[in-house]
């Protein structure tokens, strides 16, 4: 979760009220954690739960005047990567009449990830409740001096933060894309040959795995009209189009099986720790899963010390995870900002490959799935449901819409990270702010629904004053600490 209080004042609208209401109606009839499964889940159309004006706009398809019609087949698109971005993109394309191929090497991949998703994602992406391990309704923000602030008192009875395992969520989205008509290929993408003439195909080279060829795989090729790179922070698609590099954080996480009586404490609770000991520029976390907890931390500036920070995070939570057994150790890069280039020709990047992870929180699952869907929609619209060739301008429509919707959020969270994560006194001030009920309400509303939350002018003024006061106290405290250290 984005645990930065001021985030609420700058988060932009992405989930409409009807989607939210649909999600709430679903939750009202829910009992337990086993409501639906992939086998009996009713797959909704792309226009389900959208206001009529959005449906009309989506069905008003405009293709570039210069785009030639395709004869004898439909537009052919490859999605490289089978995470939330790739799964959402492939489903959107397949439902929109596109001949879709999704290439993923590790179909059972357990990606290292905190696994938090906002409530609006459940409704917006029609996620069945049985893939959600835990419904977090309580959070503890713990300061460098171990002052704990309880967060969540403003949540309504049907509101929560979902906790998922990536191997479960990713597999579900891929299987749903396949049911919608996408061809899922268990393969390792190697490289692609760029077209030398307008409208010529991209030639993809990959190793195909079918259980018969062993670990090496069989060298294969695939010709497509367009490519969506959803292959993560180390994207080979990004390299193929010279998309440039970005700064990244290293996230380190341990899955720890703790005794049942300890697990009761984390039944619906997540913890976040801040302090120089757990990370100089990020935070440590304990997130509950189905039968274990995920304990982790991350850093951009001190990657070589990540294991030291992990030990500190585990020590901060040691009394609550005492007797636990580490069942998996994971690490992965987290992008710190979008790549310099996110599209070229008929190739576009989405999710981590594009750099769509928010500062402060490291939140990326929702933004990955959303970007994949938006990119897929742009291709469906630009190709007239697969009947015409697309151009770079069609993909640029996706990029412009994305930037208009989310760029302010990314920039503000970047500033807030620099303000509140720069020192232990600043982190103490941040935790102090989190105790404010108005701050909690605004933060949760913006996180859960990814929309602008109208504020109360008087409360906003009070928040601004309290923020300044907290920072002044933090600076004063830092000055006193500097004197002591001298």
Secondary structure as GFF3:
##gff-version 3
##sequence-region A 1 486
A	DSSP	three_ten_helix	5	9	.	.	.	ID=ss1
A	DSSP	alpha_helix	17	28	.	.	.	ID=ss2
A	DSSP	alpha_helix	52	59	.	.	.	ID=ss3
A	DSSP	beta_strand	76	80	.	.	.	ID=ss4
A	DSSP	alpha_helix	84	95	.	.	.	ID=ss5
A	DSSP	beta_strand	99	104	.	.	.	ID=ss6
A	DSSP	beta_strand	116	117	.	.	.	ID=ss7
A	DSSP	alpha_helix	119	124	.	.	.	ID=ss8
A	DSSP	three_ten_helix	129	131	.	.	.	ID=ss9
A	DSSP	beta_strand	134	136	.	.	.	ID=ss10
A	DSSP	beta_strand	138	142	.	.	.	ID=ss11
A	DSSP	beta_strand	148	151	.	.	.	ID=ss12
A	DSSP	beta_strand	161	163	.	.	.	ID=ss13
A	DSSP	alpha_helix	166	179	.	.	.	ID=ss14
A	DSSP	beta_strand	183	193	.	.	.	ID=ss15
A	DSSP	beta_strand	202	208	.	.	.	ID=ss16
A	DSSP	beta_strand	218	224	.	.	.	ID=ss17
A	DSSP	beta_strand	226	229	.	.	.	ID=ss18
A	DSSP	alpha_helix	236	240	.	.	.	ID=ss19
A	DSSP	beta_strand	248	257	.	.	.	ID=ss20
A	DSSP	alpha_helix	260	265	.	.	.	ID=ss21
A	DSSP	beta_strand	269	275	.	.	.	ID=ss22
A	DSSP	beta_strand	279	288	.	.	.	ID=ss23
A	DSSP	beta_strand	293	299	.	.	.	ID=ss24
A	DSSP	three_ten_helix	303	305	.	.	.	ID=ss25
A	DSSP	alpha_helix	306	316	.	.	.	ID=ss26
A	DSSP	beta_strand	325	335	.	.	.	ID=ss27
A	DSSP	beta_strand	343	344	.	.	.	ID=ss28
A	DSSP	beta_strand	347	349	.	.	.	ID=ss29
A	DSSP	alpha_helix	351	354	.	.	.	ID=ss30
A	DSSP	alpha_helix	365	382	.	.	.	ID=ss31
A	DSSP	alpha_helix	392	420	.	.	.	ID=ss32
A	DSSP	alpha_helix	424	434	.	.	.	ID=ss33
A	DSSP	alpha_helix	437	449	.	.	.	ID=ss34
A	DSSP	alpha_helix	457	485	.	.	.	ID=ss35
###
